[in-house]
Amino acid sequence: MRDPQTKRSRGFGFVTYSCVEEVDAAMCARPHKVDGRVVEPKRAVSREDSVKPGAHLTVKKIFVGGIKEDTEEYNLRDYFEKYGKIETIEVMEDRQSGKKRGFAFVTFDDHDTVDKIVVQKYHTINGHNCEVKKALSKQEMQSAGSQRGRGGGSGNFMGRGGNFGGGGNFGRGGNFGGRGKRGL
């Protein structure tokens, strides 16, 4: 991409693939070099999703909200391991009662796994519809909110809406963009 006024490179670009499997293959073949520089490819984020907190952050952890009392760690492992290698799963419980709080965190060994998973906002896990999004620290949530000109936060975790993998650049094909890393 070039700046329209100066015609200078903006330091990133986009590649459009004919199918999502080609994107997966390109991501598996990292690292990539362009003109002798190592570049960091990332899956493209739709305009609609780009305003969400942390949309452009590179994270290895997801938040899974709306899990039911009968959902165990192994249910989450069975579901998410098809996307990539899992490092940890934390099903959150109340400290006093030990009762499950209805959400969990899953950490993967690669940020691309998280980017693949969050393209689809809702996932059916153990027969229940769960919301999945990038797990952000409070500090990341606040800075993401202030960058959008708002007070921060992401609203309630079981809100409805969004698209189920059908729109933007995520239908049958797929995109990813990347920003060059200097000095590598």
N, C-alpha and C positions, 0 to 999 in steps of 0.2 A: 504494500500500500504506500502511496506517495502523498505528500502534502499537496493540496491543489494549488496553493500560492507559491511555495518555494520549489516544488517539484522534487524535494528531497525525500528519501525513504523515511517512513515512519517507524521502521524497525520491526514490522510484522507483515504477515501475508496470510492468505487463505488458499487451501487446496480443496477442490470439490471432487469427491469420489462417487462412483456409480452405485456402490452398495456399502452398507455398514461393515461388512466383512473386510473390505479393503482398508477402511479406517482402522479396524482392529489389527490388521496385519502391519500397517504402518506404525502403529503405536507399539507393537511388540518388537519392531525392528530398531527401536531407539538404542543409542543416540544417533541423531542425524546431523550432517554438516551441510551448510550452504556457503559456497564461496570460501571454504576453509574454516568457517566458524561453526561451532556447535550451536544448534538451535533447539529450543525446547517446544516440541509440538504439544498442543492441547486440543481437545475436542472443542469445536466452536459452540458458543452459547447463543441461543436465539435472542433476538432483541427483547422479546417478552420476558425471558428469564434473566436477561443481563441486569435488570434493575433489582433483582432479589439480593438480599444480603449474602455476601461471600461468593457470588456467582463466578467471579474470576479468581478466587483464591485457590491455591493448590493445597488440598487437604487429603489425608488418608483415612479420615474417620467420618462415619455417617451417623445421623440421628434417626432412629426408627420410632415413630410415635403411633399410639393407638393399638399397641399390642395388648392382647387379652390375658387374663389370669392363667389360662391353660397353656400359654405359649412359653416354652422352655428354651434354654440356650441352644439345645441341639436342633430345635425347629429353625432358629435363626441361622445356625451353621449350615444345615441342610439346604436352606433356601439360597443364602448368599455365596456359598463356596463355588457355585457355578460361574460366578462373575470373576473371581480371583482368589488369591491366597489370603486367608484371614489370619491376622495376628492375635487379636483379642475380641471377646464379646463380653459386654457388661450389661446385664439385665438389672435395671435400677430397682432397689427395694427401699422401703421406709426403714430408717435406722431403728426406730422403737419397735414397731409391730412386725417387721420382716415381710410385710405384704408388698407385692409388686406394685410399682408406681405407674405402669402402663407405657413405659418407654425403655429403650435400650440404645447402646452405642456399639457399633461394630467398626473395628480398625483393620485396614487392609495393608498389604505391603507395598502398594503402588497407588498413587493418586489417580491414575487413569481408570482404575476400577471404580473409584468413587464417581468420577465424571460419567462413566457408562451407566451406573445405577441411577443417578439422580436425574437423568434425562426423562425417566418415567417417575412421576411424583408419587403415585400410589402403587403398592405391591400387595398381592394377596399372600399372606404368610400364615400357615396353619389355619387356613380357611377364613382369615380375617383381613379386612382392608386396612393397610397401614400406610401412613405417610412417611416418606423417606426424603431426607435432605442432608446437605453437608452439615457436619457438626462444627460449630464455630465457638470459640471461647467468648466470654462476655466482652472482652476487649475487641475482638474481631467483629462482633455484632455491632458494637457501638461505633467503631470506625467505618464499617460498611454503611451503617445508617446515616452517619454524618456526611459521607461522601455523596449520598443521594439527596442531601439537603433536608433530611428528616431527623427526628430525635433518636432513631435506631429501633432495634427489635424487629421481629418478623411476624408478629401477630400470633393468633392461636395456632396450635400445631395440628388441629384436626379440621381446619377450614376446608371447604370444598371448592372445586374449580380447577383451573389449570388444564392442560391437555395431556392425554394419555399416550404420548409417544407418536402422535400423528402429525404435528405441525412443524413449522420452522424448517430447519435444515436436518431434522432427525427422522424423517419418514423412511422411505426405502433406501435412500442414499445417505450420505453423511459427509460432514465437513470437519476439518480441524484447522485451527490457526496456530501460529507459534510466534514467539518473540525471540529474537537472537540474544544470545548471552555473550557479552563482550569479555574479552580477556581469557577465554578458555581455549 
